[in-house]
Amino acid sequence: MDLRYVAVFVEAAHAGSLAAAARRLGIPPMVASRRLASLETDVGARLMHRTTVASALTPEGEEFLPFAQAMLENEGDARRALAPSSANITGLLRVTASAAFSRKMIVPALPQMMQRNPALRIELTISDTLLDIVGLGIDLAIRIAPLRDSNLIARKLADNPRALYATPAYLAHHGTPVSMADLQEHQCLTFPQITHWTFAGRDKPMRARVSGAFTASSMEGLHAACLADLGIALLSPWDVREELAAGRLKRIELNDGKPEPLAIWAVYPTTRLIPPKVRMFLTELQKVL
């Protein structure tokens, strides 16, 4: 498949007309029209409805567009991989991560990253659910959770220990638990449907039953509820640094177990060569982990 033809299709889809695509690519409109026609012959489907002033994607064109964009981006990544190491990273990088990790760790690292690579664009999809990164065309997912079996490729970036935290006001009113059994007498802030927290015991993992009057579907919600004196939350150290330093939260140590640690993972869609933009992003992110 000729990528020159693919480029015409992608530019016409973004610009809304073949004439505008031709101007962007610096080719005559007739050449652009012939290239699009050749691409449609190659794929065996009509990709765009054309008029004298505008173009619109057909259903087949809408389905083909993400793949066409990926082809052009992959070509650019291949060229940049062979370019001098000092060359700037360019193109669109699509990343997804949880709300808390995005706000606390990713976004603060972006200004310097993007200043050094002014031609780089980043699209951050913030979600506390596991998205279909292949179907959505996402280059990279940052996940802090036990990984499920899948065809995705995962690379461990850092350990992610966790601990129990509560406000001084909550602890003054309810007391401080000293064992896993004590947690049953406390308001524990959990995700919906969660009934146990797992701890690393002396010999094997142990589970403690937990419950509370408040649950939330995101870590941000649990963090906010903890700060509002609603109970004890299981949080990551990177998420509570400011609150600990200011004395707004206190860490709770139990005498018979520590919360089970997780890890921070980078998850890729395929086993193909990792694009330079992804490698650069992960290198910069690991500096702050």
Secondary structure as UniProt FT lines:
FT   HELIX           3..15
FT   HELIX           18..25
FT   HELIX           29..43
FT   STRAND          48..50
FT   STRAND          55..57
FT   HELIX           59..82
FT   TURN            85..86
FT   STRAND          91..97
FT   HELIX           99..101
FT   HELIX           102..106
FT   HELIX           107..116
FT   TURN            118..119
FT   STRAND          120..126
FT   TURN            133..137
FT   STRAND          140..144
FT   STRAND          153..160
FT   STRAND          163..166
FT   HELIX           168..174
FT   HELIX           181..185
FT   STRAND          188..190
FT   TURN            192..193
FT   STRAND          196..200
FT   STRAND          205..209
FT   HELIX           219..227
FT   TURN            228..229
FT   STRAND          232..235
FT   HELIX           237..246
FT   STRAND          250..252
FT   STRAND          258..259
FT   STRAND          262..268
FT   HELIX           276..286
FT   TURN            287..288
//
